[in-house]
Amino acid sequence: MWSEVEIARLFQTVERQERVRLVTVKLNRGVRPFQILLTVDVEEGFITVDACAAVSRRFQDVIDLQDDAPADYRLVVSSPGIDWPMSELWQFRKNVGRLIRHSNQDRLMEGRIVTAADGIVALETPDGLKRLPIAELAGAKVVVEMPQHRPSKRKRNEKRNS
């Protein structure tokens, strides 16, 4: 039976053709039919439902061409949520300008990504600018920020002058 490593190797051609990145591979052998669960993303912008569907169709074709392909399987392709833990340079780069939070043992760090290049992420923190290697920030998540609410210029029950 296939392993996560074999699935990732097979997926490489789809990655190039569809311009996506494979984030995770999980195999669920305990259910029928056997499940292949893929999480994919794009380096710039946001991945769409249509892109996930295209990746699914293309990878299904790749699987079906394999001699040792499972006779019965279910392929699930999804995108990571905005709060997915980051570990790769491209993930930090695509989130420049966003606030991130990272908890490392007894230390909590929060800052806004300024740049991400050459294995270093620059964060604007309450203590100033910090440059950290990606390894120190592995597992960091984007903080979902709510837009600031602006008070209305009119009072709630005040009617417009016509």
C-alpha positions in Angstrom: 0.0 0.0 0.0 1.2 3.5 -0.7 2.9 5.9 1.8 2.7 9.7 2.3 6.2 9.9 0.7 5.1 8.0 -2.4 2.0 10.2 -2.7 4.1 13.4 -2.4 6.5 12.0 -5.1 3.6 11.3 -7.5 2.1 14.7 -6.8 5.3 16.6 -8.0 4.1 16.7 -11.6 0.7 18.1 -10.6 2.5 20.7 -8.5 4.4 22.0 -11.5 1.4 21.8 -13.9 -1.1 23.4 -11.6 1.4 25.8 -9.9 0.4 24.7 -6.4 2.4 23.7 -3.4 1.7 20.5 -1.5 1.3 21.4 2.2 0.3 18.0 3.7 -0.5 14.4 2.8 -2.5 12.2 5.0 -3.7 8.7 4.4 -6.7 7.3 6.1 -6.6 3.5 5.8 -9.1 2.9 8.6 -12.1 3.8 6.5 -13.7 2.4 3.3 -12.9 3.5 0.7 -9.3 4.2 1.5 -8.7 8.1 1.7 -6.0 10.3 0.4 -6.2 13.7 2.0 -4.1 16.5 0.4 -3.8 20.1 1.5 -2.5 22.4 -1.2 -1.8 26.1 -1.5 -0.4 28.7 -3.9 2.6 30.9 -3.3 0.9 34.1 -4.1 -2.7 35.1 -3.5 -5.4 32.7 -2.3 -6.2 29.2 -3.6 -9.7 28.8 -5.0 -12.2 26.0 -4.9 -11.9 25.7 -8.7 -8.1 25.3 -8.3 -8.6 22.6 -5.7 -11.0 20.8 -8.1 -8.6 21.1 -11.0 -5.8 19.6 -8.8 -8.1 16.8 -7.7 -9.0 15.9 -11.3 -5.4 16.0 -12.5 -4.0 14.0 -9.6 -6.8 11.4 -9.9 -5.6 10.8 -13.5 -2.0 10.4 -12.2 -3.1 7.9 -9.6 -5.3 5.9 -12.0 -2.2 5.4 -14.3 -0.2 3.7 -11.6 0.0 -0.1 -11.7 -0.3 -0.4 -8.0 -3.2 2.1 -7.6 -5.8 1.2 -5.0 -8.9 -0.2 -6.6 -11.2 1.9 -4.5 -10.1 5.2 -2.9 -11.4 8.7 -2.2 -9.2 11.7 -3.0 -9.9 14.9 -0.9 -8.0 18.1 -1.9 -8.5 21.1 0.3 -6.8 24.4 1.1 -5.2 25.3 4.4 -7.1 27.8 6.5 -5.8 31.3 7.2 -4.8 30.0 10.6 -2.7 27.1 9.2 0.7 26.8 10.9 3.5 28.2 8.6 6.9 26.5 8.2 8.1 27.4 4.7 9.6 30.6 3.5 7.0 31.0 0.7 4.2 30.9 3.4 5.8 33.8 5.3 6.4 35.7 2.1 2.8 35.4 1.0 1.7 36.8 4.4 3.9 39.9 4.4 1.9 42.7 6.1 -0.1 40.3 8.3 0.1 39.9 12.0 1.4 36.5 13.2 1.6 34.8 16.5 4.0 32.1 17.6 4.1 30.2 20.9 7.4 28.5 21.7 7.4 26.7 25.0 7.1 29.5 27.5 7.4 32.4 25.1 4.7 34.0 23.1 5.7 36.2 20.1 3.5 38.4 18.1 4.5 40.7 15.2 3.7 41.9 11.7 5.7 40.4 8.9 7.8 43.0 7.2 9.9 40.8 4.9 10.7 37.2 4.4 13.8 36.3 2.4 16.9 34.2 2.6 15.5 32.1 5.4 14.9 35.1 7.6 11.6 36.7 8.6 11.6 40.4 9.7 8.8 41.1 12.2 7.7 44.4 13.6 7.0 43.7 17.2 6.0 45.8 20.2 9.7 45.7 21.1 10.9 46.8 17.7 12.0 45.1 14.5 13.2 41.5 15.0 14.9 39.3 12.4 14.4 35.6 13.0 15.3 32.5 11.2 12.3 30.6 9.9 13.2 27.6 12.1 12.4 29.8 15.2 9.0 30.7 13.7 7.9 27.3 12.4 4.3 26.8 13.5 3.5 30.5 13.6 -0.1 31.3 12.6 -1.7 34.4 11.0 -3.8 36.3 13.5 -7.3 37.0 12.0 -7.8 40.7 12.5 -11.2 42.3 12.5 -11.6 45.5 10.5 -11.8 48.6 12.7 -15.4 49.8 13.1 -15.9 53.5 12.2 -18.7 55.2 14.1 -21.5 56.5 12.0 -21.7 60.3 11.3 -25.4 60.2 12.1 -27.1 59.1 15.2 -28.9 55.8 14.8 -32.5 57.2 14.8 -31.7 60.4 12.9 -33.4 60.7 9.6 -31.8 62.0 6.4 -32.8 65.4 5.2 -34.3 65.1 1.7 
